[in-house]
């Protein structure tokens, strides 16, 4: 969702609630046309849509998510948003407040670490749940199998006795 807020040309089906982002207004030639100067992976640097630094004539381009991870995104909340054309701005490393960027980066990394921790915890809980389900199913399967075997054993015993009795009577 953060990409939709900072990228020009993205509209919303319901702008009040920021629902249903629509990318169809982004020009096709913007996709992959600019190189992200912040990308950690050079293979991804020229993919997707990059935005420009909002500082005057600065030509530095970057992905919104890369800027977010570096603490370079700003939301102008303290001003009246009706006066602003766009309350979401992004500056490159050169034009951003270093202390604020450092604080935002730390917050981002904390949030990311928490997300990873909770995700790992959820996966472990799911794994534990799945293994307990398997144990229950194994118990049920073994119990059913054992019952079926006991029934078959009893039928075999009765059939064997009836064959033995019929053979004893013929001699």
Secondary structure, DSSP 8 states (H G I E B T S, - for coil): -HHHHHSTT-EEEETTTTEEEE-TTS-GGGTT-S--SS-SSTTTTTSS--EE-SSTT---EE-HHHHHHHT-EEE--SS-TTT-S-SEEE--TTTS-HHHHHHHHHHHHHHHHHHHHHHHHHHHHHHHHHHHHHHHHHHHHHHHHHHHHHHHHHHHHHHHHHHHHHHHHH-
